[in-house]
Amino acid sequence: MTQPHVLTRRDAAVGVMTFNRPESMNTLDLPMVLAMEQALDALEQDTHVRAIVVTGCDERTFMAGGNIADLNSRHALSHYQDFALVLHRVFRRFEVCAKPIIAAVNGWALGGGAEFMLTTDIRLMADNAKLGLPEIKLGLFPGGGGSQRLMRQIPLCQAKMLMFTGDFLSAAEAVQIGLVNRAVPQSELMGEAMTLAQRIADKSPWALRLLKTSMLQGADMPLSAALSHEMATISLLLQTEDAHEGCTAFLEKRTPVFKGG
């Protein structure tokens, strides 16, 4: 029986999504992208899931990027309509997902794999893993949002260096330039990712959702508009039961119980 391209499971309040095409190093083609979207649908709709961890199925590969043979078969408009629109839609869905997403980068994250990582909120990377955007070596450039997201997340000169050369980064180098949060021994990666995800899942779902939305939208605004947006959003948050539970628990010197209300 053919295994699903993407597996999902839940551990307490943490949903886990695992890319599951080891024979192709989890390369991105249309079936894989649609499987990712279907998996995200399932985890978003599960009301018990408050945070999500995404990883690869073995120690070799997180996601090796686009399927080059598939890419080579496409031309201009057909690529745009049949693949690029779907890829960008799905990647954006991960980026704006109301539930925080942690990437546990267990192996190679290349091309589209690195571009996907850029849509996640927090990134832990195995200390023996590598990432890079080698599209320039094929006469291409990152077309899954990487050419735009990368320069918004690290200094412009660093983004240009990575994309113009196609060089790979070690986990330590990725941490140094602020592209990932931590480098973790391979054997400890999932344990640390799950522990972190559970810490986040213990927080108010509404506070997490509105904070993430405020940051995403504010990043595209002038500071004056972003500050106004922040004031409106925090005011909205004060309409939730969770906000008053948190304040009441503080005053009563007890641990808050956030129910998402």
N, C-alpha and C positions, 0 to 999 in steps of 0.2 A: 504494500500500500504506500502511495506517495505521501511523504510527510509535508505538513503545511510549511509554507515559506517562512512564516513568522508564528512563533508560539507565544501564548499568554498564560499566566497563572497569577494567583493572588496569595500573598503571605500576609495575613492580618490586614492592615490598611494599605499595604504596598502592592501595587500591580507590577508584574515583571513581564517585559516584552523581550523575546529572544529571536534574533535573526537566525534562520535555520536552513541555510543553503551552503553547507560546508564544501560541497563539490565545486561550487563556483565562487567561493570566498565571499558569499553574500553580495554578489554584484547586483547593481540596480538595473532592472528592466521593468517594463510595464507591469507584468504579473507581480513582481516583488513590491513595487511601489503601491499597487492596489492592496496587496496583502498587509502592508504596513498600515494603510488607512483603515482597513477592516479591523486590525488588531487594536488600533487607537480607538475606534468606535466602541469596541467591547469594553475597554478599560475606562473610557469616559462615561459610559452608561452604567457601569457598576458603581452603585452608590457607596459601597464599602471601601472603594479605592480612593485614597486621598493624595497619593504620590506615586510616581511611576519610575521604574528603573529600566533602562534599555541597554542591552548588551548583545554580544555575539555568542554563537553556540560552542565555540572551542577557543583554545588559547592562541590560535593563529590569526584570526581575523575578526575585527569588529564589522567593517564593511569596506570592501575593496574598490568601491566606486562603480562607475558605469560599465555596462557590458559593451566592450569595444566593438565586437562584431555586430551587435545590434545597432550601435551608434553609427558605424560605418555604412550600414544599409540605409540610413535615413538621409534625406536631402531637404534642406531649407524648410519650406512651408510644412511638409509632412512631419518633420521633426518637431516643429513648433506646436502644431495642432495635436498630434498623436501622443507626444511624450512630454515635451517641456511644460505645457500647460498643466498636465496632470501632476508632474513632479513638483512644480512650484506650489500648486494647490495643497498637496499633501504635506510638503515640508512646512508650509505656512501654518497648517493645522496643528502640527506639533509645536511650532513656535508660540502660538496663541492659546494652546490648550490651558484650560482653567486649572488643571492639576500640575504641580511642579514636576518636571522631568529631569532625571539624573542620568547622564550617560556614563556607563561603566565600560570604558574603552579598553577592551581586553586584548586587542591585537592591532593589526594593520587598519588604519583609518585613512583611506586614500581617495582623492578626487571627491566623488559624490558622498563617500563615507565621511570625509572631513566636513563637507558642506552640510550634511545632515547633523553632525555633531554641533555645528554652529547654531542650530535651532533649539538646542537643549538649554536648560537653565543652569545646571551645575555639571561639571565634568571631572570624573576621576579616571585616571589612566594608568594601566599597568606599567611598571617601570621598565619593562622590556618591549613595550609597544612602540610603534612609529606612526606618525601621521604626516600627510603632505597633500599638496595640490599639484600633481605632476602633469596636468593637462597641456601645459605649454610645450612639453616634449613631444606631443602628438600634433602640434600645430593648432591647438585649441586653447580655450581658457575656461575657468570654472563657470559652468552655466546652470548650476543648481542653486543659485543665490549666493555662492561663495564670493564672487567678485564684489558683491555689495555688502554682505554681512561681515566679512572678515575685516574690512577697513573701518567698520563701525565698532569693532570689538578689541582691536589692538592698534598700536601706532601705525599710521599710514605707510611709513617707510618699511616697517616689518612686514606688513601685508604685501607690499610690492615685491619685497625680497622673496617671499615664499612663492608668490604666483609667477614672478618673472623667471625664477630659476627652476622651479619644480622640485627643489630640494626637500628632503624629509627632515622632520624634527623628532628628536627623542622626547620621551615624557618629561625629562628634566628641563629640556629647552622649551617645551611647550608651557610648562609652569613658569619658567623665567620670564616669558613675554606675556604672560597673563591669558593664554589661550585655554588652559585647563586649570582646575583648582589645585589638584594634588596628584603626585605620582605615588603609586601604591604597589607593593610587591604583588606579583600576579596571583599568588595563593591567597592573598588577603583582599583582593579587589572587590569581589561580590559581597563579602561580609561587611566591608566598610561601606559600600554603596547602600546595602540594605539597612544598616544601622543609621546612616545619615537620612535615608528616605523615611524611616520610621520616626526619627526626631522631627522631621518636617511634617509628617502626617499627623503628629500629635497637636499641631497648631490649628487655629480656626480655618476651615476651608474658605470661608468668606474673606477673611483677612488676606490669605494667600492669593486668592483669585483677584481681588481688587488691587492688591499691591502689584501683582504681575501685570495686570492690565494698565495700571497707572504708569508703570515703568516703560512698558512697550510703547504706549501711545505718547507719553511724555518725551521719549527719545527722539521723536520726529517733530517736536514742537520747539519754538523759541522758549527760553527759560521762563519768561513772564507768563506765557500761555500754559506752560507745563505746571507752574506753581498754582495757577488758578484751577487747573484740572485736578491737581493733588488735593486742594481744599475741598472741592466738590466731592471727590471720591472718598475722602476720610469722613466727610459728613454723611455720605450714603452708608458707610460702614457702621456708623453709630446708630443706624436703624436696626442693626442685627442683634439678635439675642446673644450671639457669641461675644460681641464687644462688651456688653454689660456683664456677661458671665466672667470674662477675664478681669474686668475692673473690680467686680464684687469679690472674686476669689482673692485678688491681691489685698483688698481691704480686710478680708476675713482670714488672711494668712493661710490659705489652702491652695491646692493645685486645681487650676480650672479644668472643667470638663466641657470641651467644645463639641457641640452636636451639629454644627452646620446650620443653625437656625438664625 
